[in-house]
Amino acid sequence: MDAGTNKQKSNQRLSIFELEALREAFRQSVRENDVAEAEWAQHAELFVKKTSQKGGRLTRT
């Protein structure tokens, strides 16, 4: 892949529906893992890493 293709992919945005699905998945993860509100930022980082490793779409391709 060339730099132009990478830049194009990084500039695409998620739809409101994709954002809502991601938000709900995060909320569910917080509930399932009993994460305290003070730990949400750290949990969010891990959630994003795991979601992207599983092939989840955090950015449009």
C-alpha positions in Angstrom: 0.0 0.0 0.0 1.2 3.5 -0.7 1.0 6.5 1.6 -1.9 8.0 -0.4 -4.0 4.9 0.2 -3.2 4.9 4.0 -4.0 8.6 4.2 -7.3 8.1 2.4 -8.3 5.3 4.8 -7.4 7.4 7.9 -9.5 10.3 6.6 -12.7 8.3 6.3 -15.2 8.7 9.1 -17.6 6.2 10.8 -21.3 6.7 10.4 -23.5 7.6 13.3 -24.8 4.0 13.3 -21.3 2.6 13.4 -20.4 4.9 16.3 -23.6 4.0 18.2 -22.8 0.3 17.8 -19.3 0.8 19.0 -20.5 2.9 21.9 -23.0 0.2 22.9 -20.4 -2.5 22.6 -18.1 -0.5 24.9 -21.0 -0.1 27.4 -21.6 -3.8 27.4 -17.9 -4.5 27.9 -17.9 -2.1 30.9 -20.9 -3.9 32.4 -19.6 -7.4 31.7 -16.2 -6.6 33.2 -17.6 -4.6 36.1 -15.3 -1.6 35.2 -15.5 1.4 37.6 -16.1 4.8 36.0 -12.6 5.9 37.1 -11.1 3.1 35.0 -13.1 3.7 31.8 -10.3 5.5 30.0 -7.9 2.6 30.5 -10.6 0.1 29.6 -11.4 2.1 26.4 -7.8 1.8 25.3 -7.8 -1.9 25.8 -11.3 -2.2 24.2 -10.1 -0.4 21.0 -7.0 -2.5 20.8 -8.9 -5.8 21.2 -11.7 -4.7 18.8 -9.2 -3.8 16.1 -7.3 -7.0 16.6 -10.5 -9.1 16.2 -11.0 -7.5 12.8 -13.6 -5.1 14.1 -14.1 -2.0 12.1 -13.0 1.1 14.0 -12.3 2.9 10.7 -14.0 2.4 7.3 -12.0 0.5 4.7 
